[in-house]
Amino acid sequence: MPGEPIPSSTDRCSIARTLEAVGDRWTLLILRDLFRGVRRFERLHGDLGIARNLLTDRLRRLEDAGVVQRVPYQERPVRHEYRLTAKGRDLSPALVALMAWGDRWCAEDGPPTLLIHDACHGPVEHAVRCPTCDEAVAAQHIRSRPGPGHHARATGAVR
């Protein structure tokens, strides 16, 4: 029904469910490094300065969530690297949005890293666009309404 309020229940909230999978500081920084091409445990450990047990735990969680895939790169001894899956690569816009926010509100001397398009070397920007009219949409012009998963979850039809 139009105008029906969206429930605040976390079991029906995509943001809450996403945060369960990738919502802590270390996991987001691991994802940042994976997007930068850092794939091996030792390099991740060295770059992040994270405790080994925390890194192991976060990588295992990302693997269990289907965000990364552990792939052998050496046979003797067997060693693995972590590669983003399609599900993991789909997190790129969210990380770009977080980075843009940090560049605007937390980087007093300007952005510490610039993202560029590899084909033309132009700067990458994060934008929310309407696919119907192809217009940029500012936050004050975004509304919400119940989606298809709203009723299915409420009736228990979706796992």
N, C-alpha and C positions, 0 to 999 in steps of 0.2 A: 504494500500500500504506500503510495507517495507520501512523503513527509513523516513516515514512521521513524522513530529514533533508532539509531544503531545501538545495540546492547553494548555495555562496557565490559561484559564478561570476557576474561582473558582467553577462555577456551574458544571463543569465536572471533578473536582479534588477530589479524594477520601480523600486526606489529609485535604483539606479545609473543606469538609463536615464532616469529623470526628471531627475536631477541633470545629466546631459549636456545636456538641453534648457534647464533653468532654474536650474542650481545655483550660479551665482556671485553675489556680493554685488550687483553693479550690475543684473543681470537681475531679481533679486528686488525691488530698490528701484524699478526701472522698472515692474514689475508692480504694486507697491503704489500708485504714482502713477496708473497706468491705472485701477485699481479706484477711486481717488478722483476720477476724471473728468478727469485731466490727459492730454490726447490729442495735443497738438501738439508737434512737435520742440523748438521754442524754449522752450516752457513746461517741458517735461521737462528740457531742458538747464539752464535757469535754476534750477529747483527742486532738481535733484540736484547741480549743480555738477560734473557728469561731463564729461570731455573729449569734444568733438564726435565724434571718430573712434570712441571707445568706445561712445558712444550709438548712432551709426550702425550699428556692428557688432552690438551687442546687439539692436537693433530688427530688423535683417535676420535674425539667427538666430531670433528669436521669430516672425517672419513665415514663414521657411522651415520652422519646426516646426509651423506652423498655429495658433499661440497668439494671434497678432494678425493683423489685416488692415489694410493700408494703403488708406485711402479718401480720394479727393480732396474737399477742402472749398472750393477756390477754383480758378477757371479761369485767370485772367491775373494774375500768373504761376500756373502749376499748383502748388498746395500740398496736402499730404496730412496727415491725422491718422491715428492708430493706434487701432484699436478691438479690444477683446478678442473673440475668437471664442467659440463654445460651449466649445471645448477650453480656451481661456484662462480663461473664467469658472469652469470646473471646478476651477481652482487656488485658488479663494477659501477653501475650508476649510483648505487647507495653510497659506496665509498667515495666516489667523485663528489657527491653532494656533501658528505661529511667534511671532505677536504676543503671544498669551497667555503663552507661555513667557517671552518677553522682559519682559512686564509683571510676571511673578512673580519672575524671577531677576535682571533687569538694571535695573529702574526703581526706584531707591532712594526717590524721592519720589512714587511711584505712577505709574500708567499715564499717558503723555503724551497719549494719544488714547483715547477711549472709542468703542466700536462700539455703535450702537443700531439697533433694528428700526424701519424707517421708518413702519410701520403703527401701532405702539402706543408707540413711543419707549422700550421696555424695553431693557435691556442684552443684547447678544448674547454668548453663551458658546459655546466650542467643546466638543463632547462626542462621545465615541465610544459608539455605541449598537449593540446587537444587533438586527437587523431581525426576528429570529424571536420574541424575548421582549420586545422594546422596553425592555430594561434598559440602564442606563449600564454600560460595561465599563472597569474600571481596567486599567492596563498589566500588572499582575501576573496578570491573568486572561485575557490574550490569548495564544493559541498559534498556531502556523503549521503548515501541511501543504502538500504539493505541490498546485498548482492545475492546471487544464487546459493551461496554456501550458508547464508543466514538461516533460512528456513530448514534446510537439510540438517544443519547442526542442532537447531532447536528441537527437531523431531527425532534426533538420534540416527538419521539416515546416513550420515557421513562419519567415517572413522577419523 
